[in-house]
Amino acid sequence: MKVILNIVLILLVSASGWAQGVLAEKSPFAVTEAVIYVDNGEPELVKTAATLLQQDIERVTDKKIPIVTSIDQVRKNVIVIGTLSESALLKQLVARKKLDDKSIQGTWEASLTQMVKNPMPGVAQALVITGNDRRGAAYGVFELSKQFGVSPWYWWADVPVTKRQELFVKENIKLTDAPKVKYRGIFINDEAPALSGWTKEKFGGFNHQFYEKVFELILRLKGNYIWPAMWGNAFYADDSLNIKAADKFGVVVGTSHHEPLMRAHDEWRRFGSGPWNYESNKEKLQQFWRDGIKRATNEKIVSIGMRGDGDEPMSRETATSLLERIVADQRTIISDVTGKPASETPQLWALYKEVQEYYDKGMRVPDDVTLLLSDDNWGNLRKLPRLSEKPRQGGYGIYYHFDYVGGPRNYKWLNTNPLPRIWEQMHLAWEYNVRNIWIVNVGDIKPMEFPISFFLDYAWNPEKIDADQLTAYTEQWAANQFGTQHAKDIAFLLARYAKYNSRRKPELLDANTYSLATGEWQKITAEYTDLLTKAEAINNQLPANARDAYFQLVLHPIRACANLNNMYYHVALNKDAYQHKWQEANQYADKVKELYANDSLITQQYHQLNNGKWNHMMSQTHIGYTYWQQPNRQKMPTVRYVPSDSVVARTVTPAQSTKRGIALAADQYTKAINTNGIHWKILPDHGRTGSAVTPFPVTASEQKPVGNAPHLAYEIVADRAGEFSINAYFSPTLNLFRDENGLQYAISVDDEVPQIISLNKEDKTSDKGIWNKWAAENIIMKSSKHTIAQPGKHTVKFWMVNPGVVLQKLVLDFGSLEQTYLGPEETSKNSFRQD
């Protein structure tokens, strides 16, 4: 009884939009005493959802209830699953006013779950799960399964199902729900060596057996869209049953940004002839694309346009007129093959990398095509439509990344995507009416389980999750996987390891990342060690059947990253000690060897979980990078030994007094001035070290930094007069509207005229240079010069100019501030310490 009450408590506030739990401690509707009814005429997805519900009930109760297709077979209680358009029974219930369909009628993917008493003679109660369409019905079913205690990750992360003798459903429930973003999906990409090795071993490749597992996961997470794996893979060509699996699960299929008209890139290598060049090989390319549209008879979104061969830019001389002609010819193919106007087939044009430049220079596509905007491959949006732009029939979408292959370095190994940053960037997208497609590159799916859940939950209803609710969301997610007892502590671990990993992607780490001399390296390593101690303590308290899931979702990434940081810390110690010819250099070198070997042992432990179920999944190399591309093999960092006859005695150097400056966390302000309909919002846990602050709403107009305009005031105490610098640390937001000056802020001290500074006018995401530094360090730092006439109290003012600017930290440098990667630790509030 206690367990059931806990589950109800967990699910009272569901991130996906449901506001009421369905379970009761006791009620007349006992699930195992009911049958499931589905009309024979329902789409295959509805029948599939019914079968999965039957299996989920059996997972929980060990009892398999029947599925019937004739209502005459129902004697007491029934779970009715169907769509408004296909179910004769549901139509009867609506006609008899037993079921109110008005709340979902005509609404994309809407669902209604309602208890109906005496729906027909001889039947006491019907738990009706109704969809406006096939996916709406399925989402209603999977929400019920989730509330019964079956995690969407029950298979993909071995999350255990809590056994119960019975499931009771409340008597008077009536729940409606529908998504806010139309298409919500994942892109399986960069899938070698991990996912490709795993699928080959477990399924024989990327075939329908594999995709059925993926499609079920997507639906349980209330997604509806996929870009299939494409590194040497071809969804339609590799297995003729893949397309049938997509229809069985009702998942919308697309192809990536550089794969036009439903043809995988690898198919051109297999079946194409001649160069991938429209000017010289137009006829063969058109036939290639025509065959792709003929074959893709399932529900789809067609990518249009053209990039160079192999996800490369086309030539710099490519004219927008040529690309517009390519699009026009592609739409003619779509129309000819489907026998309908091209506008009736959903299409997207991805403004990815250099393609965005074509758009900025004036290239346009028909209004019914969705413009798929993109991030910079590192989770920072590149472009948003202005609020003043005329709405498009096809709307806008976002292509986002949790994983990437490319500069400044690949990041594929582990999750480095903290929710606060995902929330902040996708909130911008939502508020600027980018609402038709949200798709995220998830690499191998594992180990991105947590951010995938959040991305799809947030896409379902961005208005249900605010920045200050992310901790509660994380605790709820942890509770749904592991129960309530340790949910708060597990949520802390999930959030903290992603925050630590985002400071510097593991693939970018080396001995020089953090400052050894200032103690920064030691502090970073201690933080990871402390996190690992907490994670292992919880592991020891979990029941045995939860430990595989806990290892995958929590313990493994923390253990692996604690080990990795400790290794590079000891490389730094070895380097320093060797330079001084200290004997400790040899101990540090031995420790590096030990930690390097331990990295492989941690991977091996993952691969041996659950009798080797996840073998290959952690085979991504992550040590030994020399440039952006991954090494084929891992290589231990170089260490050096001091010969015994060269050892120099180590001496202790007295600590030197240094000027530390004043460091202020963004949320450490003395006063927030909220005017002109604008208020300052704290983004909890957003950033590399603490929380961040940004002006809201994000759609606010530009402000002039004068008088009582919106600003933050920070009172400080300085012990000297003279010139100093203010270094402002910002989240690496890009020039979203491509303005000449980028996004701007202003800074001033006391009553001086504010200095207006551009955050990102140097933004050249298609080039190397400053962007590489912003992305790699996950920060933009701007500096300004100021002068105070006397020591004592002063006020630093941070002014809003443009929305979208996210402040993490202010550092006042009076001349000899120690240089560290993360910047100095925050000074005690309203004080200035000089040692």
Secondary structure, 3 states (H helix, E strand, C coil): CHHHHHHHHHCCCCCCCCCCCCEECCCCEEHHHCEEEECCCCCHHHHHHHHHHHHHHHHHHCCCCCEECCHHHCCCEEEEEEECCCCHHHHHHHHCCCCCCCCCCCCCCCEEEEEEEEEECCEEEEEEEEECCHHHHHHHHHHHHHHHCCCCCCCCCCCCCCCCCCCEECCCCEEEECCCCCEEEEEECCCCCHHHHHHHHHHCCCCHHHHHHHHHHHHHCCCCEEECCCCCCCHHHHCCCHHHHHHHHCCEECCCCCCHHHCCHHHHHHHCCCCCCCCCCHHHHHHHHHHHHHHCCCCECEECCCCECCCECCCCCCCHHHHHHHHHHHHHHHHHHHCCCHHHCCEEEECCCHHHHHHHCCCCCCCCCEEEEEECCCCCECCCCCCCCCCCCCCEEEEEECCECCCCCCECCCCCCCHHHHHHHHHHHHHCCCCCEEEEEEECCCCCHHHHHHHHHHHHCHHHCCHHHHHHHHHHHHHHHHCCCCHHHHHHHHHHHHHHHHHCCHHHCCCCCCCCCCCHHHHHHHHHHHHHHHHHHHHHHCCHHHHHHHHHHHHHHHHHHHHHHHHHHHHHHHHHHHHHCCCHHHHHHHHHHHHHHHHHHHHHHHHCHHHHCCCCCCCCCCCCCCCCCCCCCCCCCCCCCCCHHHCCCCCCCCCCCCCCCEEEECCCCCEEECCCCCEEEEECCCCCCCCEEEEECCCCCCCCCCCCCCEEEEEEEECCCEEEEEEEEECCCCCCCCCCCCCEEEEEECCCCCEEEECCCCCCCCCCCHHHHHHHHCCEEEEEEEEECCCEEEEEEEEECCCCCCEEEEEEECCCCCCCCCCCCCCCCCCCCCC
